[in-house]
Amino acid sequence: MDRLCASAEEACLNAWPALKEIFYDGWLIRLANGETRRTNSVNVIGSSTRALEEKIGHCERIYQAHGQPAYFRIRSNDDPMLEDVLEARGFRAEDETRTLYMDFDVTPPETSPRAIEIVEGVPGEEWLKAHERFCGRPPPKDDTRRRLLDLVALPVAFAAARDGQGNIVSVAYGALHDKLVSLQWVATDPAQRRRGLSRDTLNDLLMWAERRGAEGACLQVVAANRPAVKLYESMGFHRELYRYHYRVL
């Protein structure tokens, strides 16, 4: 993996930490009460010395002990042998995701015409509830989402656009790592889409990151989400660094 791909992977992992992590023979086993697959999956971070069958079984037992399915996150630049062994064991593939990169030297961030709120540190409850509502997510059963954000050790900012009545209609979150901002949790009110709200919200986050020393940005988007991919590419995310998908029994 080249330096840029490695930095993007680090930025995305650091921007969305897990509650518990286990390092195991070049793998990172992440646990976060089942909140998302990204924070509840096995990730390859280094070379292995143990047999794959042994390692997979060990991970399955860990997730079973926590009452969760065992997800494996497989990147396009990982050793293909792991994919072959998982498929042979009956693990099905889910949701191919693209990691896209924007170079600020090629496409400088643009100032948005809207007044976008930027809050550093932690988001307010209004921001969190707006994100849940836009994504159609049920109210949280516990404080896992808040705890995950509290664990982020990077400089972070939470952006929000409001309508004329003062209601939040679009949100996004950015975390800065190694001169690279990782954009996360992008969501807009379904009734307000196709009005440029996500673009403006993201542009102000990019401007914030550039002021803090960022030289580029990365984000991860499901490949089948064509409207989102089209938006990001139009903003300057022209380079695909790698892809990944999940495998689960």
WOMO-V572650 format. One record per run of one state. SS is the DSSP state (H for helix, E for strand, L for the rest). FROM is the first residue (numbers start at 1). TO is the last residue. If there is no record, write none. Layout:
ss=SS from=FROM to=TO
ss=SS from=FROM to=TO
//
This chain:
ss=L from=1 to=2
ss=H from=3 to=15
ss=L from=16 to=19
ss=E from=20 to=24
ss=L from=25 to=26
ss=E from=27 to=31
ss=L from=32 to=40
ss=E from=41 to=44
ss=L from=45 to=51
ss=H from=52 to=65
ss=L from=66 to=70
ss=E from=71 to=75
ss=L from=76 to=79
ss=H from=80 to=88
ss=L from=89 to=91
ss=E from=92 to=103
ss=L from=104 to=116
ss=E from=117 to=120
ss=L from=121 to=124
ss=H from=125 to=135
ss=L from=136 to=143
ss=H from=144 to=150
ss=L from=151 to=154
ss=E from=155 to=162
ss=L from=163 to=167
ss=E from=168 to=177
ss=L from=178 to=179
ss=E from=180 to=188
ss=L from=189 to=189
ss=H from=190 to=192
ss=L from=193 to=196
ss=H from=197 to=211
ss=L from=212 to=215
ss=E from=216 to=222
ss=L from=223 to=225
ss=H from=226 to=235
ss=L from=236 to=238
ss=E from=239 to=248
ss=L from=249 to=249
//
